Amino acid sequence: MAELGGNAFPFVEENLSKNRRIRMFPETVWEDDLVWHRDAENRTVKVLSGNGWKLQMDDQLPKELVIGETHYIPKNTYHRIIKGIGELIVEIVTK
């Protein structure tokens, strides 16, 4: 996987196509770098690996990211990832 050249994102990403990518959050990521944010497009996120990581959507309690599950994140919706154990790998498809 290639690192995003020189940016401050807390992940490593590999583009598979125009709207599909694999993203890896290493176990060494700082929790303070996993900030609330929103994206400009709708996304589906499929969990490929991870243990104890969580997704928290705006005004909701965190939900555990379970391998094989897919989560829909509407554009412009605030959300964040909460660190678990080991690394987290997800597949992101933008709409």
C-alpha positions as CSV (number, residue, x, y, z in Angstrom):
1,M,0.0,0.0,0.0
2,A,1.2,3.5,-0.8
3,E,1.3,6.3,1.7
4,L,-0.6,9.4,0.8
5,G,2.4,11.6,-0.1
6,G,3.2,14.0,2.6
7,N,-0.2,14.6,4.1
8,A,-1.2,14.3,7.7
9,F,-3.9,11.6,7.4
10,P,-3.6,8.8,10.0
11,F,-3.9,6.0,7.4
12,V,-2.3,4.4,4.4
13,E,-4.4,4.0,1.3
14,E,-4.3,2.1,-2.0
15,N,-6.7,3.1,-4.8
16,L,-8.2,0.2,-6.6
17,S,-10.3,2.2,-9.0
18,K,-11.8,5.7,-9.4
19,N,-14.3,5.2,-6.6
20,R,-12.9,2.2,-4.7
21,R,-9.9,2.1,-2.2
22,I,-8.4,0.1,0.6
23,R,-7.5,2.1,3.7
24,M,-5.3,0.8,6.6
25,F,-5.1,2.5,10.0
26,P,-2.0,1.1,11.7
27,E,-2.0,0.0,15.3
28,T,0.5,2.8,16.0
29,V,-2.0,5.6,15.0
30,W,-2.5,8.2,17.7
31,E,-6.1,8.4,19.0
32,D,-5.9,12.2,18.8
33,D,-5.4,11.9,15.0
34,L,-8.8,10.1,14.6
35,V,-10.8,13.3,14.6
36,W,-14.5,14.0,13.8
37,H,-14.8,14.8,10.1
38,R,-17.2,14.7,7.2
39,D,-16.8,13.7,3.6
40,A,-18.1,15.3,0.4
41,E,-19.5,12.1,-1.0
42,N,-21.6,9.2,0.1
43,R,-19.6,6.2,1.2
44,T,-19.9,2.5,2.0
45,V,-17.2,1.1,4.3
46,K,-16.7,-2.7,4.4
47,V,-14.6,-3.9,7.3
48,L,-11.9,-6.3,6.1
49,S,-9.9,-6.7,9.4
50,G,-9.7,-5.1,12.8
51,N,-10.4,-5.9,16.4
52,G,-12.3,-3.6,18.8
53,W,-12.3,-0.6,16.4
54,K,-15.5,1.5,16.3
55,L,-17.4,3.9,14.1
56,Q,-19.3,6.8,15.7
57,M,-21.7,8.8,13.7
58,D,-22.9,12.2,14.8
59,D,-25.4,12.1,17.7
60,Q,-25.1,8.3,18.0
61,L,-23.3,5.8,20.2
62,P,-20.2,4.1,18.8
63,K,-20.7,0.8,16.9
64,E,-18.1,-1.9,16.8
65,L,-16.6,-2.5,13.3
66,V,-17.1,-6.2,12.7
67,I,-15.2,-8.0,9.9
68,G,-17.5,-8.5,6.9
69,E,-20.0,-5.8,7.9
70,T,-20.7,-2.8,5.7
71,H,-21.6,0.7,7.0
72,Y,-23.1,3.5,5.0
73,I,-21.9,7.1,5.7
74,P,-24.0,9.8,4.0
75,K,-22.1,12.8,2.6
76,N,-21.6,15.7,5.0
77,T,-22.3,13.6,8.0
78,Y,-19.9,14.0,10.9
79,H,-18.3,10.7,12.0
80,R,-15.1,9.4,13.5
81,I,-13.2,6.1,14.0
82,I,-12.3,5.0,17.6
83,K,-9.1,3.0,17.9
84,G,-9.1,-0.7,18.7
85,I,-6.4,-3.3,18.9
86,G,-4.0,-3.9,16.0
87,E,-4.6,-2.4,12.6
88,L,-7.9,-1.6,10.9
89,I,-8.4,-2.4,7.2
90,V,-11.5,-1.2,5.3
91,E,-12.7,-1.0,1.7
92,I,-14.3,2.3,0.9
93,V,-16.6,2.8,-2.1
94,T,-17.7,6.3,-2.9
95,K,-21.0,7.1,-4.7
